Each structure stands twice: as C-alpha cells, then as structure tokens.
Amino acid sequence: MPTVDKALGLLRKYPRVCPQNVTDLPGSRPSKYQGLQRKRKGLGHRGFSQHQTFPPLGVLTAKTPFYLSVPREPYNIDSISATNLLRVSLLELQRLIDLKRINPLEPIDISTLCNTNLYRLNVDHDRHYGFHLTEEGIDNFVTPVNIEVQHASEEVIAAVERVGGIICNRFYDLYSVWVKSDPQRFFMKGIPIPKAKLPPNTLIPFYANAESRGYLADPEAVAKSRIWLAQKYGYRPTDFSSSSESIQKLMSMRKDPDKYFMD
C-alpha cells in the first residue's frame, strides 16, 4: 500500500504540535473595532447622549420592561417602612445585670443599654432604630425589670412578665434614637427637647396593640392581656399591690408617648 506508506512518511516529517506553531484560523476572532476615522470615532455626541437623558434602568424601547414581564417577588415591598434594629438577647441582658452594668431598680431603655458601652447605635450609616430583644436565654432570665425596647416577641414578653417584670415596645425615629443614645451630648448642644414622633402608618397597628405591649395601647387592655398571656404560658401574673413600695414605683413608671425622658 504505497499510499498509506507515503502518508505515514509525511507525518513523520511534519513538525510536532506545540503552542509556538498553533494559531487561530483566519476569521475565527473578530478584529477590534477601531471606529470610523473621524473626530468622534463614529460615536454620537448629540441628543440624549449629550444631555445625559438616558432612560431609567430596565426600560426597553417598544417592549415591556423586564420588571413587569417577570413574576413579582415582593422581597423589598416593605423596605421604606422597615426599621433596622440592634439585637440584644435576654441572656445578654441578664449577664449585664449580674455584672452590675445595668441597675434593675431603674427603668431600662435605649440610654441604659448604650451607657454600658457595649452597644452603639449608628444612626447615620446603619440607620439603627433601637433594640430588638430576642429569645436567647429565655429560661435563664430571672430578674424583674421595667424595660422599654423597640420590638419583642410574645415569648420574650412572657419571659419578662413571668418573673414579675414590665416590658413596653416603643417606636423612636432616627433623631430620637440619636438623642437617646447619648443624652449628655444632646444636652451640651443646648437644643430644646422636641416632641417624640408617632410611628409610620404601617407600624401603628403593632405599637397600638395591647398584646404586643405597645406604648400606644390602652392600659386597661394591657392589664387584661397580661392575664391572658399568663394563662396561655402557665404562670401566675404578678400582683404588684403586695410588693414593696420601691417595686411598685418602679413598675408604674411610664413615659408619655410624646416625651423622650421620664418626668
């Protein structure tokens, strides 16, 4: 078979394949666009491109925008009224009380937690609206306190009231949080104390509900809700009439809805 022998002989004489002798086929890679040989290389400089009047992101000419054609995913539907809260657990609160960083015989609020120098509310960048009391250490919390936070679940409310405490959920806007986080800095500026603002419309049902211990709720409805919650979780509600005078005074302290500080 002379043809096969000839082909094998040619293969033996051909150079070996290596990166130095391997090149792309002609036309496999498009050449870099150099533009027209004019002043602006074929790029226009008039109309909306000159005045920077570009259409909004997602707008397709003569077509339905992608955010209308795809199924709706309302992940950020509440982004305007959502509040960023710093998390504090019941375990951390009990540890702060045991270490004498917090006095349980005085009302606890934003100023008390910030004075421990362990928590910092960043109003400018993180937009913290206060503290969120979480359930961690719910079985280890044993100190009766009068505490005011911005959000607490039903389990946390039951844990605080089970040991004879009082809890209240209250809304503060960003300026109020700035005032409460460092009252000394605020008073040194000589600014008059303004009135506290009401929560937005989406948060009023929470802060006006007695079951969530909102500060806008009716005190009589809160008292009935305390009894109902005690029956639900199986503990006896605390009767403050039989407590000492100091405990009665502590548990009766409550700020007005339009004030930042106690009278």
N, C-alpha and C positions, 0 to 999 in steps of 0.2 A: 504494500500500500504506500506508494511513493508520496501521495498527497498528505497522508497523516504524518509520515516521517518529516516531510517538508514543514508542516505546521509546527510540529514539536521542535524542530530545529530553530525555527524563527522565535518561538517562545523562549528558548534558552539564550538567544542573543539579545532579546529585549531587555531594557533596564528594569530593575526592581521598583515596585511601587513604594514611594516614600513621600512624606509631606512636602519635600522640595520639588517634586515633579507632578504633584496633583493640583490641578487648577479647576476653577468653575467653567462650566460650559458657556459659550458665548450667549449673552442674553438671559442667563439664569438669575442674575441680580440686576435690578434696575439701577440705573445711574442716578447719582444725587442730583436733585432738581436745583438748577442754578438760577432759575427765574429768567425773565426777559432781560435783555441787556438795555435796560432803561434806568431812569433815575430811581424808581422805587421797586425795581425787580418784579414788576407785574402785580404788586400788592397795592390795592386801592387805598386812597387816603381821603376820601370824601364820604359824605353821608353819615350814617350812624357809626361807622368805624372811626371817623374823625372826632365826632362829638361824644364817643363812648356811650351811645344809647343802645347798648346791647339788650336783647330781650331777656327776661328772667330765666333762671336755670330751669330746664325741663320743658320749655315752650318749644314745640315743633311746628314749623310753618305748615299750615293747611292739614295738620294732623292732630289727633287727640293727644294731649300731654301724657307722659308716662305715669304721672301720679294720679291721673284719672282713669287710665286704661287698666292698671293693675288692681288686684283686690286690695281693699283698705286694711291696714294694720294699725289700729289706734294705740300704738305704744306710747306716743307723746301727746295723747289727747288732753291730758291734764297738766301739761308742762308749765302752763302760765301760772296756775294756782298752786302747783306743788311746792312744798317747803322742804328745805334741806335741814335735817335735824341731826345733832350730835348724839350718838348713842351712849347711854350710861345704864349699866345693869344694876339690879338690886344687890348683887354680890359686891360690886364696887362701892355702892352706897353704904352697905353695912361695914365694909372694911374702912372706909373713911370715918365712919362714926366710931369704930373701935380704936382707930389711931388718933382720935381727938382732933382730926382735921375739920370735922363738922360737929357743931353743937346741936344735939337732938332736941334741946329745950328751947330752941328758937326756930321760927319758920324758915324753911329751906326753899330757895328759888334760884334763879339764874345767878344772882350776885353771890350767893353762898357757894355754889359749885365753882364759879370762876375764881373766888378768893382762895381756893385750895391750891391754885397754881398748877393744877394737873390738867385742866381743860381750858381751851382757848377757842372762843367763838370768833371766827373770821367773817366779818360782815361784808367786807369789800370784795374779796375774791371767791370764797366758798359760799357766801350768802347763807350763813347759818341762821336759822330762825329760833334756835333754842335747843332743848334737850329732849331726847326720846328715852323714856325709862323702859328697859327691856326685861324679859323674864328670867335671865340667867341668875341663878342663886335664889330662886323663888322660895325654896324650902329653908334657906339659911337666914332669911331676913326676920329679925326678932325685935326690932326697936320701933316703938310707936313714934311717928314723926308727923309733922304738918308740912307737907311738901307740895310744891307747885311746879309742874313740868308742862311741856307743850303737847306731849302725846304719851298715852299709856293704854295698854290693852286691858281687857276685862280681867284677865288673870293677875296682872300687876295690881290693879285696883283692889282685887280681893285679897292679895297678899299683904298690902299695906293696911287695909281695914281689919284684917283678921287679927293683927297684933295690937289693934287699938289706935291706928293712925288715921290721918285725914290726907286725901290726895285731891288735887284740882288740876284740870287741864286748862291752860290759858294761852291765848294767842298774843304774840308780840310781833310787830312789824320790824323791819331791819333797823330803823332808827331807835326803836325801843330796846332792841337787843344790844345796840351799841351803848345806850345809856345804862342798861342794867349790868352789862358785863364789866364795867369799870365805873362805878358811880363817883369815885373820887376825881377821876379825870374829867367827868362831866361837870361836877360842881365847881372845879377850879376854873372852868371856862366862863363861869358867870352867866350861863344861858338859863332863862326861865324854864321850869319843868312844864312841858306841854302835856296835853291830854292824850291818853292812850287811844289808839285807833281800833275800830272794830275789825274782825276778820273779814276776808272776802266772802262773797255770796256762796261760794262752793263749800266753805268751811263753817258757815254759821250753823247748819244742822248738827255738826259734831260738837261744837262748843256751847250750843244751847240745849243739848241733850243731858238729862239727869243721869242716864245710865253710863255715859262716858265721863261723868263728873265735870261737865263743862262749867266754866265760870259765869256763863250767861244763863244757866239753868235756874229754875225756881228752887229755893232752899227746901221747901216742903216736899217737892218732888224728889230732891236728892235724898232726904231722910227716908222716904218710902223706898227708894231704890237701894239704899244701904241695907234695909231689912230684907228686901227681895234677894239681893246678892248673897247675903249671909245664909239664907235658906237654900240657895242654889248650891253653894260650895260647902255647906255643912258646918258652919261655925256660928258662935253666938255673937251678935252685934254688941259692940262696946257701949255701955251706958256711962256717959261722962258725968252724970249727976252724982255718982258715987265716987268719982275720982277726986284727987286733991285740987285745991284752988289753982295752983300753977298749971296743972294739966288742963283744967277747964279753960283757963285763959288762953293757953297755947292753942288748943284745938278750936277755939272760937275766933281766932284771928283770921281775917279775910280782907283782901284788898278790894276796893271798889273797881268796877270794870273800866273806869276811865282814869285810873291812877296807877303809877308805877311802883310806889312805895307805900308802906304802912303809915297811917296817921300817928 
